[in-house]
């Protein structure tokens, strides 16, 4: 953190510390001292300079509050600190055999350690650190071998571990220094010692961002010794908890040169510029050594990146990537009107033929199929022999984009008007220019003209059809008809056997489900359609078809299927919910009409069915309300009531106030504090049955209500302490209930089981020192005088 002194001078030390430790109880921030010079010049001396003295603030690898103690004093202070912050003492733990015990608090950690045989309690917030700790550091103790770590970007320098002499091989001397380890029969790896996981996580994220961003990495879970572990194209990276270190393991190169030349590794130096030019590419362009893998990665075959190639075993992924780029450069391009299944069929029937997007003055993009893999080629505008032009003619107004094909595509089911287009193409093998045929053309259907007969022809035809004067062998004709009948019977029996589901909608539906489970989506759609054709009111088939469209992010198509269900059964609450989900996916901002339609669908679903069966709709409606920036907590409560765990979790994490929170600042203000007073009030609701807001009022004899001094929230089972309480005589008003909701019609208040009480008949006097209130005792919460909710807020 830079300019700490400036921040402190601007808002004061106590407010600065409170902003870093907003949930910390038991310590008076006004009594904390900060010596910036000693903190920066001699941290060890600073930690131990005032045994049994004051609390001090420090800033090193993280923000901290600390105090040094004699052995007899530390246990008392530690126990009180843990108690008032509701931390179980038995929850303490150690890491990597360090002489430190940790306890996790609410936004902070408490640490007990020894420095020079002096006990120190340190309270840290690891999320607050100086920018210096978020940078990689140089060292004079090792040799720079950055060129050997060409498989990763993001370092100014990388150092050889084996170049460090024995006396200096202490990891603590190399904090934030990238050290390269090269061991026999093992791929090289980089180790970076850091001071905290939070610093390590930030550095890992910065390296991922410089090596293709997170969409190019896969999160790996289930490895206990690792945290924040990712695998990319060239390396894996994560935090090793036992060593307080980032470890980066190089993955083996995917290609080697036939001529034994070393192929370049890592990300191509032109990758970022190419991504800026080819909008929709959204993936790093790798160097040759990382290519040749059929997982959709893009790699350049040479230094100029004049040929960039991607191979894929999955045709759907290849088509999607091609279309992602096309739509960014020409949303009206005819290729986008073609069904994916039609383009897939054409590619499979025409190996080595291709479709091409030509963005004038920018680039050419080709999609094709070889013997077994689907391929995307990306070239500069001038083709194989050209270079990328990142400076001139990059305005969209100057760059016309359209698709053509190397061979005509005739797809009868995709009917739209396409004009004949002639383009030149670049052949990768010989660079010859050839003419292209039309990209897509309607299938031509030639109708036969009706034949007109003249009178003479009619008479001849009548004569041929005159059976009366002919001597036909009808016995022979009957035998032929019998044979034809038998053959037709066999044909229809065979056809019936070949389609065991014929006439059975449920059978088709089940086959569709089975196909979807094995990711044969085209087959699944085919069976769902057959189920619907067999039974036009089979709502389960419509819903399954809609859900598959939803899975494929085809939300408009999904909406059509759900709407068909609603037209068949207007009381189908599930269809309303599913249509609401699809509409929500199409919403762009809080003013979107799609969001309004989604809200209407959720409301209708809940009106039809508000039972436990429909709990998830309350939850979904709550999430939508959050996007619309309106009160959502009530819906999370309703979903929780109906045993939907995500609703309970959402309420607890987003809506449920923390102990000590000032939940009525809009109504009562933040309260009165006297920084010169040591007075405090401890409010113990550990045995209470409900949450409550405690209001402390000044006591004035008679019937006049005194001014409010504090109003703070306490969870059931919680304990809070009100610090810096002014001197005087006071009494409490308590507001009990369940499920606190902000701005609930219209005040902040409880949703259920509400009770307000006045304790004016039992005033107390406070002149420094402390007093304790305990709730939920033998008499429950029934002491005091019950008052109305309106009286509590007045």
Order of alpha helices (4+ residues) and beta strands (2+ residues): alpha-alpha-alpha-alpha-beta-beta-alpha-beta-beta-beta-beta-beta-beta-alpha-beta-beta-beta-beta-alpha-beta-beta-beta-alpha-alpha-beta-beta-beta-beta-alpha-alpha-alpha-alpha-alpha-alpha-alpha-alpha-alpha-alpha-alpha-alpha-beta-beta-beta-beta-beta-beta-beta-beta-beta-alpha
